[in-house]
Amino acid sequence: MWRKGSKLIHPFNPELGVGVVEEVEGRFLTVHFPATGQKLRLTAEASGLTPLVAAPGARGHLIPSGEPVVIAGQIGHRLRLADGREIDDADFWPEAAPDTPLERLASLQTDRARAFRNRVDGLRFQALREAGGLGSFLGGRIELFPHQLHTAQSAVRGDPVRWLLADEVGLGKTIEACLTISALLRTGRSERVLVVAPGTLTVQWLGELYRKFHQIFALLDAERLDAVAQVYEADANPFEVHPFGVMAMELLASDRRLAGLALEAEHDLIVVDEAHRLSDPDIYATIGPLVRAAKHALLLTATPLHADPQGFYELLSLLRPDAFPDFAAFEAALSSGEASLACTSSVRREDIGGLPPRQPRRVDLRPTDHAGADDPRSTWLAKQTPTWAARNEKALVFVHGRERLESLRSFLERTTRTRMAVFHEGLSAARRDLEVANFRESKFPLLLCSEAGSEGRNFQFCDRMVHYDLPTDPVVLEQRIGRLDRIGRRKPVEIIYFGIPGTHPDLATLYERLELFSLPSAGLDQSLAGVRHATESAAASGAELDLDELAAQIARERERGARAFTRVFYPDAYDRSRDEQILALVPEGLELLCRRFATGAARELGLKLVEKSGAATCYIEFGARATVDSLPGVPGGSRYLGSFDREEAIRRDELDFFASGHALIEGLLLELEDGPRGRTALLELSAAGVRGDGLLLLHRQGSDWSATAIATTGEARPDWSEPLLEALAHARDADAGALGLDADWPERIQALAAAHPAEGELVAAAWFRSGPPAA
């Protein structure tokens, strides 16, 4: 096939231009590319090399005389000129390589049918995921809950996006925020994002963004800030070096200079988790200006409106300062039932329904006054641990105070000869996350946890929760239970606590009377503050608690909260009767189309692709046969084991989820968008209702695209477009000679295209012949 003087094109490196073969040595070619002056040694069988075909009408000049000539035809290595002469193809040099798909098609620089088909799949996939439905939200490795999709879609519908996520604990505010972040990034509405969260939650945010949504953010901790100063100039702005960052709220609040740099970076999206902490003047002074300055802002809080109207108003005024002139006006609107909170979601558990119940389990033990070998709680846990371990069950054990936690750990490890995972404020953020990972993936049956784990963390994979001791603050109790009692949990929440005679105050009995073990306490903050005060006073004075009065207060507060919710209007609030309507917006076939495009592109680029066990699961690697060194955002040598099936990826945490946002999927799309692959083709196919030859043009405008079919008669045939696209699945490469393409063909297809202009950029063109199906 190849000989000295042969001309070729390397479609994966179009910037090289036309190359001429200077030497053929067995399996290797020495090719000179005059346009760049490069001389490369290539494998003769390399799939990226395409012989240059001199199409009828092609222009060029003779070597070495420079005489301009026009090609009339080609047979083997001989070229027939328009003036009747014949020359060897080694003596012809073409004009500059054509630029547009139509020019490339006219000069017969065509790609394989399967490459053209893959470009169509890519266009379809991009259009489907960016359409008006929920495509831009669906790249995350998450179960699709209607209330979360509804909230995220409601948030991004406006511009700017300034939203208060105030759903009850455990309903997925972090997921809603991540859905919104991903949608803004994917649609180009945001380019600089800062997430501010309590220090105990920063690494979790990184994990949620990366593992579930394929978003790579930098942890802007003290170590990273020092690294920026060392690698860049001493006064470099870390928020400009890392435009996607997660920072601890405490660190930002403690350093006014750092807060100033964050303001200078002009983030277009600020996300604040546990936003009720902005009631702290120091935190508000540094983070409040960031929220006000950003175009987009998301505030997350679990404190309901009626529990803290003043705090709720402060958050609303940060997002929409013009909504209410002052707190008095806000209170008046609440009292009159005319408060409309258009930028707020406030979904309650009862709105969703179907959540598994809480199952309190009281364990009565003899009196004790300290942890260790003599503490019956420790002994009880030591006896239970082997049973749970044998069943591979996990228990989250809350212990008040680090010293008590370490004492319990020592006793249990010595007694059971089993390693205990721990989580407390004395560990670094990275170490805490490592302990959680080890606990989840290993045989460790217990995670001993201080109150550092009671806020924001998701431990719903645990089988049960054990309160080694009960907090005097019932709000903390609810925070603890909320680590397991979360959306997506399938089994009941087993809550184990201890009843010990003589304990004062008797928190176990108190919380039973208040139904705090069995019912969520969202919205009871004011009454619970009174309960905390009563327990602390009783502990200090030795007085008995008035259980009847405290229980009555909680009952009244629950009733008041229910009435208060009805006095606030949330435009387009979530309504579970519309669940089917919401899920209907999920584009049908999105995962299947993603798989078809990505696997097709991988094969075209020579990537190693091996099907694995599991739904739509495969291994993809940049192997030795890859025709590209890398992809945008994907370095050479990368390898992935993942699934295109959402349920499989959720079930098997070790798999990547191949979907929108994943580095490989985005890299393949960028390669397709920026490269020449699949832009032209000569096709032989059998399309329903289509007989004859014609021109198929693909135009793109934003995320939308269109196909235009034109018959050889010059007539536009919109009825042909869809059948032709459907028939691409079985299209074959056609031969230019068999299609009868003569010297007038380049001018003819240019005229056909000019007669039927379409909106958008021409991204691909093909000449087709459609006949009856092959026998």
C-alpha positions in Angstrom: 0.0 0.0 0.0 2.7 2.5 1.1 5.6 3.4 -1.2 8.1 6.1 -1.5 6.3 9.3 -2.6 2.9 8.3 -1.2 1.0 11.2 0.3 -1.0 10.7 3.5 -3.0 12.5 6.2 -2.8 11.9 9.9 -6.4 12.7 11.0 -5.6 12.8 14.7 -2.9 15.3 14.1 -4.3 17.6 11.4 -1.9 20.4 12.2 0.8 18.3 10.5 -0.8 18.8 7.1 0.0 16.5 4.1 2.9 14.1 4.6 5.1 12.5 2.0 6.6 9.0 2.6 10.3 9.2 2.2 11.3 5.7 3.2 9.5 2.4 3.7 11.3 0.0 6.0 9.2 -3.1 6.7 6.5 -2.1 9.1 7.8 1.4 9.4 7.4 4.6 7.4 9.6 7.7 7.5 7.2 10.6 6.7 8.1 14.2 6.1 5.4 16.9 6.8 6.5 20.0 4.9 3.9 22.3 6.6 5.6 21.9 10.0 9.0 20.7 8.9 8.6 17.5 11.0 9.9 14.1 10.0 8.3 11.2 11.9 8.8 7.5 12.0 5.4 5.8 12.0 4.0 2.3 12.0 2.7 1.5 8.6 -0.4 -0.2 10.1 -1.2 2.8 12.3 -5.0 3.3 12.2 -4.6 7.1 12.1 -2.9 7.2 8.7 -5.1 7.8 5.7 -3.8 7.8 2.1 -4.4 11.1 0.3 -7.0 10.6 -2.4 -6.8 13.0 -5.4 -10.4 13.5 -6.1 -11.7 14.6 -9.5 -11.4 18.4 -9.7 -8.6 18.5 -7.1 -6.0 21.2 -7.7 -2.3 21.1 -7.1 1.1 21.3 -8.9 3.7 19.0 -10.4 6.9 18.2 -8.6 9.4 19.7 -9.1 8.3 22.1 -11.9 5.5 23.7 -10.0 3.2 23.6 -13.0 -0.5 24.0 -11.8 -2.7 21.0 -12.7 -6.2 19.7 -12.2 -7.0 16.1 -11.5 -9.5 14.3 -13.7 -9.3 10.8 -12.1 -7.1 8.3 -10.4 -6.4 4.6 -11.0 -4.1 3.0 -8.5 -0.9 5.1 -8.3 -1.5 6.9 -11.7 -3.3 10.2 -11.9 -5.1 11.4 -15.0 -5.0 15.2 -15.5 -7.7 17.4 -17.0 -5.6 17.9 -20.1 -5.4 14.2 -20.7 -1.9 13.5 -19.5 -1.1 10.8 -16.9 1.4 11.1 -14.1 2.6 9.1 -11.1 0.9 10.2 -7.9 4.4 10.8 -6.4 4.8 13.7 -8.8 1.7 15.5 -7.6 1.4 17.9 -4.6 -2.1 19.0 -3.6 -3.2 22.5 -2.7 -3.4 23.4 1.0 -5.6 20.9 2.8 -9.3 21.8 2.8 -10.7 23.3 5.9 -14.4 22.8 6.1 -16.2 19.4 6.1 -17.7 20.2 2.7 -14.2 21.0 1.2 -12.8 17.9 2.7 -15.7 15.8 1.3 -15.2 17.5 -2.1 -11.5 16.5 -2.1 -12.4 12.9 -0.9 -10.6 13.3 2.4 -13.2 11.1 4.1 -13.4 9.3 7.4 -14.8 5.8 8.1 -18.6 5.4 8.4 -18.3 4.4 12.0 -16.4 7.6 12.8 -19.2 9.6 11.2 -21.7 7.6 13.2 -19.8 8.3 16.4 -19.9 12.1 15.7 -23.7 11.8 15.3 -23.9 9.9 18.6 -21.8 12.7 20.2 -24.1 15.4 18.9 -27.1 13.5 20.2 -25.6 12.9 23.6 -24.6 16.6 24.0 -28.0 17.9 22.9 -29.9 15.4 25.2 -27.9 16.2 28.3 -28.1 20.0 27.8 -31.8 20.1 26.8 -34.5 21.7 28.8 -35.2 18.6 30.9 -32.9 17.3 33.6 -30.0 16.1 31.5 -27.5 18.6 33.0 -28.2 17.3 36.5 -27.8 13.6 35.8 -24.1 13.0 35.7 -24.0 12.4 39.5 -23.6 9.0 41.1 -26.8 9.5 43.0 -30.2 7.9 43.4 -32.7 10.1 41.7 -35.1 11.6 44.3 -37.8 13.8 42.8 -37.7 16.4 45.6 -33.9 16.9 45.0 -34.3 17.2 41.2 -37.2 19.6 41.6 -35.3 21.8 44.0 -32.2 22.0 41.9 -34.1 22.7 38.7 -36.1 25.4 40.5 -32.9 27.0 41.7 -31.1 27.1 38.3 -34.3 28.2 36.5 -33.6 31.8 37.6 -30.6 34.0 36.9 -28.8 34.8 39.1 -29.2 31.7 41.2 -29.4 32.8 44.9 -31.1 30.1 46.9 -31.7 29.1 50.5 -31.7 25.3 50.9 -33.6 24.8 54.2 -34.9 21.2 53.9 -35.2 19.1 57.1 -32.1 17.2 58.3 -31.3 14.1 56.2 -33.2 15.0 53.1 -30.1 15.7 51.0 -29.3 19.4 51.0 -25.7 18.7 50.0 -26.9 16.7 47.0 -29.2 19.5 46.0 -26.3 21.9 46.2 -24.0 19.6 44.2 -26.7 19.2 41.6 -27.0 22.9 41.3 -23.2 23.4 41.2 -22.8 20.8 38.4 -25.6 22.3 36.3 -24.1 25.8 36.6 -20.7 24.5 35.6 -21.9 22.3 32.8 -24.0 25.1 31.2 -21.1 27.6 31.5 -22.9 29.9 33.9 -20.2 29.6 36.6 -16.4 29.4 36.3 -15.1 30.2 39.9 -16.7 28.4 42.9 -15.9 28.5 46.6 -17.5 26.1 49.1 -17.3 27.3 52.7 -18.2 24.6 55.3 -17.4 23.8 58.9 -13.9 22.2 59.2 -15.3 18.8 60.0 -17.2 18.7 56.7 -14.6 20.1 54.2 -13.2 16.7 53.2 -16.7 15.3 52.9 -17.6 18.1 50.5 -14.5 17.2 48.4 -15.6 13.6 48.4 -19.2 14.3 47.4 -18.2 16.6 44.6 -15.6 14.2 43.2 -17.0 10.7 43.8 -20.6 11.6 43.1 -20.4 14.5 40.6 -16.9 14.2 39.0 -16.0 17.7 40.1 -12.4 18.3 41.2 -12.1 20.9 43.9 -9.0 21.9 46.0 -9.0 21.8 49.8 -7.8 25.2 50.7 -6.3 24.4 54.1 -3.2 25.9 55.8 -1.0 23.4 54.0 -2.4 24.2 50.6 -2.1 28.0 51.3 1.6 27.5 52.2 2.2 25.5 49.0 0.7 28.3 46.9 3.0 30.8 48.5 6.0 28.6 47.8 5.2 27.6 44.3 3.9 30.9 43.1 4.8 34.4 44.2 4.5 35.0 48.0 1.5 37.4 47.4 -0.3 35.0 45.0 -4.0 34.8 45.6 -4.8 31.2 46.4 -8.4 31.6 45.3 -7.2 32.6 41.8 -4.6 29.8 41.7 -7.5 27.4 42.6 -10.7 28.6 41.1 -12.6 25.6 42.5 -12.0 25.4 46.2 -13.4 24.2 49.5 -12.4 26.0 52.7 -13.1 25.7 56.4 -15.4 28.3 57.7 -13.3 28.7 60.9 -10.1 29.3 58.8 -11.7 31.9 56.6 -13.3 33.7 59.6 -10.1 33.8 61.5 -8.1 35.6 58.8 -9.4 38.9 57.5 -6.6 39.1 54.9 -7.6 35.7 53.6 -11.2 36.9 53.4 -10.0 39.9 51.5 -8.2 37.7 48.9 -11.4 35.6 48.5 -13.3 38.8 47.8 -10.7 39.9 45.3 -11.0 36.6 43.4 -14.6 37.5 42.4 -16.1 34.0 42.7 -19.3 33.8 40.7 -20.7 31.1 43.0 -20.4 30.9 46.8 -21.8 27.9 48.7 -22.1 28.1 52.5 -22.9 25.0 54.4 -24.4 25.2 57.9 -25.2 28.8 57.1 -27.0 29.3 60.4 -23.5 29.8 61.8 -23.5 33.2 60.1 -25.2 34.4 63.3 -21.7 34.5 64.7 -20.5 38.1 64.1 -17.0 37.1 63.2 -18.1 34.5 60.7 -20.7 36.9 59.2 -18.1 39.7 58.9 -15.9 37.6 56.6 -18.3 35.4 54.7 -21.3 37.7 54.4 -19.5 40.1 52.0 -18.6 37.1 49.8 -22.2 36.0 49.6 -23.3 39.5 48.7 -20.6 40.0 46.1 -21.1 36.7 44.2 -23.5 36.5 41.3 -24.7 33.1 42.5 -25.0 31.9 46.1 -26.3 28.8 47.9 -26.9 28.8 51.6 -27.6 25.5 53.4 -29.3 25.4 56.8 -31.3 22.8 58.7 -32.8 25.5 61.0 -36.5 25.9 60.0 -38.1 29.2 59.7 -40.4 29.1 62.7 -37.6 27.9 64.9 -35.5 31.1 64.3 -37.4 33.7 62.3 -34.7 36.3 62.9 -31.9 34.0 61.7 -33.9 32.9 58.7 -34.5 36.6 57.8 -30.8 37.3 58.0 -30.0 34.6 55.5 -32.8 35.7 53.2 -31.6 39.3 53.3 -28.1 38.1 52.2 -29.6 36.4 49.2 -32.4 38.8 48.3 -31.9 42.1 50.2 -34.9 43.7 48.4 -37.4 41.0 49.4 -38.2 42.6 52.8 -37.1 46.1 53.9 -36.5 44.9 57.5 -37.3 42.2 60.0 -40.5 43.9 61.1 -41.8 43.7 57.6 -40.8 40.1 57.4 -42.6 39.3 60.7 -45.7 41.2 59.5 -45.8 39.1 56.3 -45.4 35.9 58.3 -48.2 36.9 60.7 -50.6 37.8 57.8 -49.8 34.7 55.9 -48.5 36.7 53.0 -44.8 35.8 53.2 -43.6 34.5 49.8 -40.2 33.0 49.8 -39.4 32.5 46.2 -35.7 31.6 46.7 -36.2 28.9 49.3 -36.8 25.2 49.5 -38.1 23.8 52.7 -39.1 20.2 52.1 -40.2 18.2 55.2 -40.1 14.5 55.8 -43.9 14.4 55.7 -43.8 16.0 52.2 -41.8 13.0 50.9 -43.3 10.1 52.9 -42.2 6.5 52.8 -39.1 7.0 54.9 -38.2 4.0 57.2 -39.2 4.3 60.8 -37.0 4.8 63.8 -36.8 1.9 66.1 -35.7 2.9 69.6 -34.2 0.2 71.8 -33.6 0.8 75.5 -31.0 -1.4 77.2 -31.4 -1.2 81.0 -28.2 -1.6 83.0 -26.9 -1.4 86.6 -25.6 2.0 87.8 -22.1 3.3 86.8 -20.1 6.4 87.1 -17.2 6.0 84.8 -16.1 4.2 81.5 -13.9 1.2 81.4 -13.8 -2.3 82.6 -16.4 -1.6 85.4 -18.8 0.2 83.2 -21.7 -2.1 82.2 -22.1 -0.1 78.9 -18.6 -1.1 77.9 -19.2 -4.7 78.9 -22.4 -4.8 77.0 -20.7 -3.4 73.8 -17.9 -5.9 74.2 -20.4 -8.8 74.2 -22.3 -7.4 71.2 -19.3 -6.6 69.1 -18.4 -10.2 68.0 -22.0 -10.9 67.0 -22.2 -7.7 64.9 -18.8 -8.4 63.3 -19.8 -12.0 62.4 -22.8 -10.6 60.6 -20.7 -7.8 59.0 -22.9 -5.2 60.6 -21.8 -1.7 61.4 -22.6 0.4 64.5 -22.0 4.1 65.0 -21.3 4.6 68.7 -21.5 8.2 70.0 -19.4 9.0 73.1 -19.3 12.3 74.9 -15.8 13.6 75.3 -12.5 12.5 73.7 -11.0 11.1 76.9 -14.0 8.8 77.5 -13.9 7.8 73.9 -10.2 6.8 74.1 -10.8 4.9 77.3 -13.7 2.9 75.7 -11.6 2.2 72.6 -8.8 0.8 74.7 -11.1 -1.4 76.7 -13.0 -2.8 73.6 -9.8 -3.5 71.6 -8.2 -5.3 74.5 -11.4 -7.2 75.3 -12.5 -8.2 71.8 -9.1 -8.2 70.1 -10.8 -6.2 67.3 -9.6 -2.9 65.9 -12.0 0.0 66.5 -12.3 2.9 64.2 -12.5 6.4 65.8 -13.7 9.8 64.8 -13.0 12.8 66.9 -11.9 16.5 66.8 -8.3 15.5 67.7 -7.8 13.9 64.3 -6.9 15.8 61.2 -9.6 16.1 58.5 -7.8 13.6 56.3 -7.3 11.2 59.2 -11.0 11.4 60.1 -12.0 10.5 56.5 -9.5 7.6 56.4 -11.0 6.2 59.6 -14.5 6.4 58.1 -13.3 4.8 54.9 -11.6 2.0 56.8 -14.7 1.5 58.9 -17.0 1.3 55.9 -14.8 -1.0 53.8 -13.2 -3.2 56.4 -14.4 -5.7 59.1 -14.3 -3.0 61.8 -17.7 -3.4 63.4 -17.7 -0.1 65.4 -16.9 3.5 64.8 -16.5 5.4 68.1 -17.5 8.9 67.5 -17.4 12.2 69.5 -19.8 15.0 68.7 -17.5 16.0 65.9 -19.4 13.4 63.8 -22.9 14.6 64.7 -23.0 17.4 62.1 -23.3 17.0 58.4 -21.8 13.5 58.1 -23.6 10.7 56.3 -23.4 7.4 58.0 -26.6 5.8 56.7 -24.6 2.7 55.7 -24.5 1.8 59.4 -26.9 -0.8 60.6 -27.5 0.9 64.0 -26.6 3.7 66.3 -25.5 3.4 69.9 -25.7 6.3 72.3 -23.0 5.3 74.9 -24.1 8.4 76.7 -26.9 10.9 75.9 -26.3 14.6 75.3 -28.0 17.1 77.6 -28.9 19.1 74.5 -31.7 17.4 72.6 -30.7 19.3 69.5 -27.5 17.3 69.5 -29.4 14.1 69.9 -31.4 14.9 66.7 -28.1 15.7 64.9 -26.7 12.4 65.9 -29.8 10.4 64.7 -29.7 12.4 61.5 -26.4 10.7 60.6 -28.4 7.5 59.9 -32.0 8.7 59.4 -31.5 10.1 55.9 -33.1 10.0 52.5 -32.2 6.8 50.6 -32.1 4.6 53.7 -34.0 1.4 53.1 -34.1 -0.2 56.5 -35.4 1.0 59.9 -33.1 3.2 62.0 -32.2 1.2 65.1 -31.4 3.5 68.0 -29.8 1.9 71.1 -29.5 3.8 74.3 -29.0 2.9 78.0 -31.3 3.2 81.0 -29.3 3.3 84.2 -31.1 3.6 87.5 -30.1 6.5 89.7 -28.9 8.6 86.8 -29.8 12.3 87.3 -31.2 13.8 85.3 -32.7 10.7 83.7 -32.2 11.7 80.0 -33.3 8.3 78.6 -36.8 8.6 80.2 -37.1 12.3 79.4 -36.3 11.8 75.7 -38.7 8.8 75.6 -41.5 11.0 77.0 -40.7 13.7 74.4 -40.7 11.1 71.6 -37.3 12.4 70.5 -36.0 8.8 69.8 -39.0 7.9 67.6 -39.9 11.2 65.9 -37.8 13.8 64.2 -37.5 17.1 66.1 -37.0 19.5 63.2 -38.5 22.8 64.1 -38.6 22.4 67.8 -35.5 24.4 68.5 -37.1 26.9 70.9 -38.8 24.3 73.0 -35.7 22.1 72.9 -33.6 25.0 74.1 -36.0 25.1 77.1 -35.5 21.3 77.6 -31.7 21.8 77.5 -31.9 24.6 80.1 -34.1 22.4 82.3 -31.8 19.4 82.2 -28.7 21.5 82.9 -30.5 23.2 85.8 -31.6 19.9 87.2 -28.1 18.5 86.9 -26.7 21.5 88.8 -29.4 21.7 91.5 -30.5 18.1 91.9 -34.1 19.1 91.3 -36.5 16.7 89.6 -37.6 17.4 86.0 -41.2 18.1 85.3 -41.7 15.6 82.6 -45.4 16.3 82.0 -44.8 20.0 81.5 -41.8 19.5 79.2 -43.8 16.9 77.1 -46.7 19.4 76.8 -44.3 22.1 75.6 -43.0 19.9 72.9 -46.5 18.8 71.8 -47.6 22.5 71.5 -44.4 23.3 69.6 -45.0 20.5 67.1 -48.6 21.7 66.5 -47.4 25.3 66.2 -44.7 24.3 63.6 -47.3 22.6 61.5 -49.6 25.7 61.5 -46.6 28.0 60.8 -45.6 26.1 57.7 -49.0 26.7 56.2 -48.7 30.5 56.6 -45.7 30.7 54.3 -46.0 30.5 50.5 -43.2 28.7 48.6 -43.8 29.3 44.9 -43.7 26.0 43.0 -43.0 24.1 46.2 -42.3 20.4 46.0 -45.4 18.3 45.8 -45.0 14.5 45.7 -48.1 14.1 43.6 -46.0 15.4 40.8 -43.2 12.9 41.2 -44.0 11.1 38.0 -44.1 14.4 36.2 -40.7 15.4 37.6 -39.1 12.0 36.7 -40.6 12.2 33.2 -38.1 15.1 32.6 -35.2 12.6 32.9 -34.1 12.2 29.2 -35.0 8.7 28.1 -32.0 6.8 26.9 -29.4 9.2 28.2 -27.2 6.4 29.8 -27.5 4.2 26.7 -26.5 7.0 24.4 -23.6 8.0 26.6 -22.4 4.4 26.5 -22.8 4.1 22.7 -20.9 7.3 22.1 -18.1 6.7 24.6 -17.4 3.1 23.7 -17.5 4.0 20.0 -15.1 6.9 20.5 -12.8 4.7 22.6 -12.6 2.1 19.8 -12.1 4.7 17.1 -9.1 6.1 19.1 -7.6 2.7 19.7 -8.2 2.7 23.5 -8.2 -0.7 25.2 -11.8 -1.6 26.0 -12.8 -4.7 27.9 -16.3 -5.7 28.9 -16.5 -6.7 32.6 -19.1 -8.4 34.7 -21.9 -6.2 35.9 -24.5 -4.0 34.2 -22.9 -1.9 31.4 -19.5 -2.3 33.1 -16.2 -2.1 31.3 -12.4 -1.4 31.6 -11.0 1.4 29.4 -7.3 2.2 29.2 -4.8 4.2 27.1 -3.0 1.2 25.8 -0.2 0.7 23.2 -2.6 0.9 20.3 -4.0 4.3 21.2 -3.9 6.7 18.3 -3.8 9.7 20.6 -1.3 10.4 23.4 -4.0 11.9 25.7 -7.4 13.6 25.8 -8.3 17.0 27.2 -8.2 16.5 30.9 -7.2 12.8 30.6 -3.4 12.2 30.6 -1.9 9.3 28.6 -1.7 6.0 30.5 -5.0 6.7 32.3 -7.2 3.7 33.0 -10.8 3.4 34.3 -13.1 0.6 35.6 -16.6 1.8 35.6 -20.2 1.4 34.6 -22.6 3.4 32.4 -25.5 2.2 34.5 -26.4 4.4 37.4 -27.8 1.7 39.7 -24.7 -0.5 39.2 -22.3 2.4 40.0 -24.3 3.3 43.1 -24.3 -0.4 44.2 -20.6 -0.9 43.6 -18.7 2.0 45.1 -15.4 0.9 43.6 -16.6 1.6 40.1 -16.5 4.9 38.3 -19.8 6.2 36.9 -19.3 6.9 33.2 -21.6 9.9 32.7 -21.6 13.6 32.1 -18.8 15.2 34.1 -16.6 12.2 34.2 -13.1 13.1 32.9 -13.1 10.4 30.3 -16.6 11.3 28.9 -15.8 15.0 28.8 -12.4 14.3 27.3 -13.9 12.2 24.5 -16.5 15.0 23.8 -13.8 17.7 23.7 -11.7 15.5 21.3 -14.7 15.1 19.1 -15.6 18.8 19.2 -12.1 20.1 18.5 -10.8 17.4 16.2 -11.4 16.3 12.6 -12.6 12.8 13.3 -15.9 11.8 11.7 -16.5 15.0 9.9 -16.8 13.5 6.4 -17.9 10.2 5.0 -18.9 8.3 1.8 -21.8 6.1 3.0 -23.7 3.1 1.6 -26.7 2.3 3.6 -30.4 1.3 3.5 -32.6 4.0 5.0 -36.4 3.4 5.1 -38.1 5.3 2.4 -34.9 6.7 0.9 -33.7 5.5 -2.5 -30.9 7.2 -4.4 -27.8 9.4 -3.7 -27.6 12.7 -1.9 -25.8 15.0 0.5 -26.3 14.8 4.3 -25.2 17.9 6.2 -25.0 18.3 10.0 -25.1 21.8 11.6 -24.7 22.7 15.2 -25.9 25.8 17.1 -25.1 25.8 20.8 -26.2 22.5 22.1 -28.8 22.0 19.4 -28.0 20.4 16.0 -29.9 19.6 12.9 -29.5 17.3 9.9 -30.3 18.4 6.3 -30.7 15.8 3.5 -30.5 17.0 -0.1 -31.2 14.8 -3.1 -29.0 14.9 -6.3 -31.9 16.7 -8.0 -31.2 19.7 -5.7 -34.4 19.1 -3.7 -34.3 19.3 0.1 -35.7 16.2 1.6 -36.5 16.8 5.3 -38.3 13.4 5.4 -35.0 11.7 4.6 -33.0 13.1 7.5 -34.2 10.9 10.4 -34.3 7.6 8.4 -30.7 8.3 7.2 -29.5 8.9 10.8 -31.2 5.8 12.0 -29.6 3.8 9.2 -26.1 4.9 10.2 -26.0 1.9 12.7 -25.5 -0.4 9.7 -23.8 2.0 7.2 -20.8 0.8 5.2 -17.9 2.7 3.7 -18.7 3.5 0.1 -16.1 3.6 -2.8 -15.8 6.9 -4.7 -15.5 5.0 -8.0 -18.6 2.9 -7.3 -20.5 6.1 -6.5 -19.6 7.5 -9.9 -18.1 10.8 -8.6 -16.9 12.7 -11.6 -14.7 15.8 -12.1 -17.7 18.1 -11.6 -18.6 16.5 -8.3 -16.8 19.1 -6.0 -18.7 22.0 -7.6 -21.9 20.0 -7.6 -21.9 19.3 -3.8 -20.9 22.9 -3.1 -23.9 24.1 -5.1 -26.2 21.7 -3.4 -25.2 22.9 0.0 -25.3 26.6 -1.0 -28.9 26.2 -2.2 -30.1 25.0 1.2 -28.3 27.1 3.9 -29.0 26.1 7.5 -28.5 27.9 10.8 -25.4 27.2 12.8 -21.9 25.8 12.1 -21.4 23.0 9.6 -19.8 20.3 11.6 -20.0 17.2 9.3 -20.9 16.3 5.7 -21.4 13.0 4.0 -22.4 11.7 0.5 -24.7 8.7 0.7 -26.2 6.1 -1.5 -29.3 4.5 0.0 -30.7 1.3 -1.6 -32.7 -1.7 -0.5 -31.4 -3.9 2.3 -28.7 -6.4 1.3 -30.1 -9.9 0.7 
